[in-house]
Amino acid sequence: NYIPEKPRVSELARMQAKKGERIPTFQGVNLILSDEFTKELFDLLNGERTRDEIVTELVARLKHEKEEDVSNETFTEYIAKRLDEALTRMAWVGLLF
């Protein structure tokens, strides 16, 4: 599935994510955002940031979740991996454009 250089979800999906509502997809599946990572990600998917810029912003927003014994580099790699997985799932269900 195609992941754009600057991924974007609809404004409606971003509003629903912010309110903690279910987000319908083109695959007929409703997404329920149950973790802070995904809620923050939806907020950032406005088509203005590249993947690397999204990773940087997520690391900054979620740094309070990083354990003290984990290096910044390892935490950044973890966030990047989660981002790639999330974008792949979102592309599959037709949320990205």
PEUR-V612204 format. One record per residue. N is the residue number from 0. PSI is psi in whole degrees, -180 to 180 (* if undefined). OMEGA is omega in whole degrees, 0 to 359 (none if undefined). NEAR is the number of other C-alpha atoms within 12 Angstrom. Layout:
N PSI OMEGA NEAR
N PSI OMEGA NEAR
This chain:
0 150 186 15
1 130 174 18
2 115 183 27
3 159 179 23
4 -39 176 19
5 87 187 21
6 148 183 33
7 142 168 31
8 165 183 32
9 156 176 24
10 -38 178 20
11 -45 179 21
12 -39 179 32
13 -40 178 29
14 -43 179 21
15 -40 179 22
16 -43 181 31
17 -36 181 24
18 -7 181 18
19 21 180 21
20 165 174 18
21 145 180 21
22 113 179 31
23 149 179 23
24 169 179 22
25 -13 178 15
26 2 181 15
27 15 180 13
28 137 174 16
29 127 176 19
30 136 174 27
31 120 183 21
32 108 187 25
33 -3 181 16
34 158 184 16
35 -37 179 20
36 -51 184 29
37 -38 177 30
38 -44 178 29
39 -39 180 30
40 -48 180 40
41 -38 179 38
42 -32 183 32
43 -13 184 35
44 67 181 39
45 9 178 27
46 8 182 24
47 -9 185 17
48 145 172 21
49 171 177 21
50 -47 182 29
51 -38 178 22
52 -35 177 23
53 -43 178 35
54 -48 181 32
55 -45 181 25
56 -40 177 24
57 -42 178 35
58 -44 180 30
59 -42 183 19
60 -28 186 22
61 12 185 25
62 -25 178 24
63 -18 178 15
64 -13 182 20
65 131 177 21
66 149 186 12
67 -34 183 11
68 3 179 10
69 130 180 15
70 158 177 14
71 -39 180 20
72 -44 179 16
73 -41 179 17
74 -41 178 25
75 -42 178 27
76 -40 178 20
77 -46 179 24
78 -42 180 33
79 -41 179 25
80 -45 178 20
81 -39 178 22
82 -49 180 33
83 -42 179 23
84 -44 181 18
85 -44 180 29
86 -38 178 35
87 -45 178 20
88 -43 181 22
89 -39 177 35
90 -41 181 23
91 -38 182 20
92 3 174 24
93 24 180 27
94 -27 185 35
95 145 170 30
96 * none 22
